[in-house]
């Protein structure tokens, strides 16, 4: 499994640029030019709207709004949130894959001392507060879209989303838990739950080269 760090802090890819990258990586994975690949990054602030929500519900939101081809409703991505996009060939159903991703994130939270559970569309604390969202799209047997785990974001961004009740690892633990701190655990747990025998790291430039088949 290849992990690609696509920018953190002020260097993260914008959502639409990242979606273009996902489409290219997806095409290469479908063609068996590369192995299973996970893009990990922090986005600049953006609201995304899935097929289950009305973009008009975010009128007046303080960041760009992008409609995306995935299940689910509206969510926010931005600094302090670890976002991951697995581009993986399925060996089971989309539901099974989503459950494995959720299990990996629950394990990461548990490693840090936060009890979490999988729910439709993500994971929450025992009090029902949202720690992570998960939304997967499958085409030609290969996934795109993915997950977003709140590490230390400004939760005020969620005030634009009706019915959102977010929390973060930092809030739950009473200390700052950065994306950089959580990243190795997320990579390790995700690779383990998805059955990867080996993991590799590639830069964006290396990913675009034609000869990676791990």
Secondary structure per residue as TSV (DSSP state, phi and psi in degrees):
chain	resnum	aa	ss	phi	psi
A	1	X	-	360.0	132.9
A	2	X	E	-101.4	127.5
A	3	X	E	-106.6	130.1
A	4	X	E	-119.3	118.6
A	5	X	E	-83.2	111.8
A	6	X	-	-104.3	24.1
A	7	X	-	112.9	134.3
A	8	X	-	-131.7	160.2
A	9	X	G	62.9	-131.3
A	10	X	G	-80.8	4.3
A	11	X	G	-108.4	7.0
A	12	X	-	-70.2	149.3
A	13	X	-	-68.1	141.9
A	14	X	-	-63.8	156.2
A	15	X	H	-59.3	-45.4
A	16	X	H	-69.5	-36.5
A	17	X	H	-63.5	-39.5
A	18	X	H	-67.5	-37.1
A	19	X	H	-64.8	-38.9
A	20	X	H	-60.4	-42.0
A	21	X	H	-63.7	-43.6
A	22	X	H	-57.4	-42.2
A	23	X	H	-62.1	-40.4
A	24	X	H	-66.7	-43.5
A	25	X	H	-65.5	-39.6
A	26	X	H	-60.1	-45.3
A	27	X	H	-60.6	-38.9
A	28	X	H	-72.0	-35.2
A	29	X	H	-69.1	-40.9
A	30	X	H	-58.9	-39.2
A	31	X	T	-81.0	1.5
A	32	X	T	62.8	28.0
A	33	X	S	-81.0	-24.7
A	34	X	S	-137.0	164.2
A	35	X	-	-86.0	-175.0
A	36	X	-	-56.6	134.5
A	37	X	E	-135.2	139.8
A	38	X	E	-125.5	120.4
A	39	X	E	-87.5	129.7
A	40	X	E	-127.5	139.1
A	41	X	E	-171.0	175.3
A	42	X	-	-114.4	128.0
A	43	X	-	-83.1	154.3
A	44	X	-	-63.0	158.8
A	45	X	S	-55.8	132.5
A	46	X	E	-159.8	146.8
A	47	X	E	-105.9	134.0
A	48	X	E	-116.9	145.5
A	49	X	E	-123.8	117.0
A	50	X	-	-82.6	-177.0
A	51	X	T	-66.2	-18.5
A	52	X	T	-91.0	9.6
A	53	X	S	-134.0	161.3
A	54	X	-	-102.1	119.1
A	55	X	G	-55.4	-25.7
A	56	X	G	-65.5	-19.0
A	57	X	G	-67.3	-14.6
A	58	X	G	-105.6	13.3
A	59	X	T	-53.6	130.5
A	60	X	T	87.1	2.0
A	61	X	-	-62.3	147.8
A	62	X	S	-84.4	22.7
A	63	X	S	-154.0	165.5
A	64	X	E	-57.7	151.5
A	65	X	E	-118.2	128.7
A	66	X	E	-128.4	126.3
A	67	X	E	-80.5	133.4
A	68	X	-	-127.4	152.9
A	69	X	S	-90.7	76.1
A	70	X	S	-147.5	164.4
A	71	X	S	-72.1	165.2
A	72	X	S	99.4	-175.9
A	73	X	-	-103.5	-140.1
A	74	X	E	-95.6	146.7
A	75	X	E	-150.6	174.3
A	76	X	E	-119.2	145.1
A	77	X	E	-128.1	146.1
A	78	X	-	174.5	-169.8
A	79	X	T	-58.1	141.6
A	80	X	T	87.6	0.0
A	81	X	E	-119.5	127.6
A	82	X	E	-87.2	115.9
A	83	X	E	-108.7	135.3
A	84	X	E	-131.9	138.6
A	85	X	E	-123.5	93.3
A	86	X	E	-74.1	126.1
A	87	X	E	-110.7	92.0
A	88	X	-	-130.9	137.5
A	89	X	B	-76.3	124.6
A	90	X	-	-71.4	141.3
A	91	X	S	-110.7	-7.5
A	92	X	S	-138.6	-151.5
A	93	X	-	-84.5	165.2
A	94	X	H	-61.9	-37.3
A	95	X	H	-64.2	-39.9
A	96	X	H	-65.4	-41.2
A	97	X	H	-62.1	-46.6
A	98	X	H	-59.3	-39.7
A	99	X	H	-64.0	-37.9
A	100	X	H	-66.4	-41.5
A	101	X	H	-61.6	-44.5
A	102	X	H	-61.2	-42.2
A	103	X	H	-61.0	-40.4
A	104	X	H	-62.3	-43.5
A	105	X	H	-69.0	-37.8
A	106	X	H	-61.1	-41.1
A	107	X	H	-63.3	-41.7
A	108	X	H	-60.4	-46.2
A	109	X	H	-60.3	-43.3
A	110	X	H	-62.6	-38.4
A	111	X	H	-58.4	-32.8
A	112	X	H	-88.7	-8.9
A	113	X	T	99.8	17.4
A	114	X	-	-112.6	123.6
A	115	X	-	-82.2	127.0
A	116	X	E	-138.8	163.6
A	117	X	E	-143.2	150.8
A	118	X	E	-76.6	138.0
A	119	X	E	-135.3	164.5
A	120	X	T	-55.2	122.0
A	121	X	T	90.1	4.2
A	122	X	E	162.0	-151.2
A	123	X	E	-135.1	149.0
A	124	X	E	-133.3	165.9
A	125	X	E	-75.6	175.0
A	126	X	T	-62.2	-23.3
A	127	X	T	-86.3	2.6
A	128	X	-	83.0	14.2
A	129	X	-	-87.6	139.4
A	130	X	E	-77.7	121.9
A	131	X	E	-97.9	-32.5
A	132	X	E	-152.1	150.4
A	133	X	E	-113.2	150.8
A	134	X	E	-137.6	128.3
A	135	X	E	-147.1	121.4
A	136	X	E	-119.4	140.8
A	137	X	E	-119.5	140.4
A	138	X	E	-125.5	130.7
A	139	X	E	-142.0	131.6
A	140	X	T	55.2	33.9
A	141	X	T	78.4	9.4
A	142	X	E	-126.5	138.2
A	143	X	E	-86.0	154.2
A	144	X	E	-138.9	-174.3
A	145	X	E	61.0	-166.4
A	146	X	E	170.9	-125.1
A	147	X	E	-137.4	160.9
A	148	X	E	-143.0	121.4
A	149	X	E	-111.9	123.3
A	150	X	E	-77.5	113.2
A	151	X	S	-96.6	-68.6
A	152	X	S	-143.0	51.2
A	153	X	-	-78.5	165.8
A	154	X	-	-78.2	107.6
A	155	X	G	-70.1	-9.3
A	156	X	G	-61.4	-23.5
A	157	X	G	-59.9	-28.7
A	158	X	G	-76.1	-9.0
A	159	X	G	-62.5	-20.8
A	160	X	G	-78.5	-10.5
A	161	X	S	-104.2	115.5
A	162	X	T	-60.0	130.7
A	163	X	T	80.9	3.1
A	164	X	-	-76.6	135.5
A	165	X	-	-133.2	74.7
A	166	X	B	-86.8	160.3
A	167	X	-	-143.0	-173.3
A	168	X	-	-147.3	163.8
A	169	X	H	-60.0	-38.7
A	170	X	H	-63.8	-44.2
A	171	X	H	-65.1	-42.1
A	172	X	H	-68.0	-32.5
A	173	X	H	-97.0	-10.4
A	174	X	T	70.3	24.6
A	175	X	S	-151.1	165.4
A	176	X	-	-76.0	122.5
A	177	X	-	-117.4	106.6
A	178	X	-	-85.2	162.3
A	179	X	H	-58.0	-42.8
A	180	X	H	-61.3	-36.3
A	181	X	H	-65.9	-40.3
A	182	X	H	-82.4	-25.6
A	183	X	H	-53.3	-49.4
A	184	X	H	-61.8	-37.3
A	185	X	H	-66.5	-40.8
A	186	X	H	-63.3	-44.8
A	187	X	H	-61.3	-45.4
A	188	X	H	-65.7	-46.4
A	189	X	H	-67.6	-39.8
A	190	X	H	-65.4	-45.8
A	191	X	H	-59.7	-41.3
A	192	X	H	-64.3	-45.9
A	193	X	H	-69.0	-29.7
A	194	X	T	-90.3	3.3
A	195	X	T	78.8	21.7
A	196	X	-	-71.2	129.2
A	197	X	S	-79.7	-31.7
A	198	X	-	-139.7	156.6
A	199	X	-	-127.9	149.8
A	200	X	E	-135.6	155.4
A	201	X	E	-115.7	136.7
A	202	X	E	-132.6	149.7
A	203	X	-	-82.0	167.7
A	204	X	H	-59.3	-40.9
A	205	X	H	-63.0	-42.7
A	206	X	H	-65.5	-35.6
A	207	X	H	-61.1	-35.3
A	208	X	T	-76.0	-10.5
A	209	X	S	-76.8	153.6
A	210	X	T	-86.7	4.5
A	211	X	T	-116.9	21.2
A	212	X	-	-98.6	118.4
A	213	X	-	-128.7	17.8
A	214	X	-	-62.5	360.0
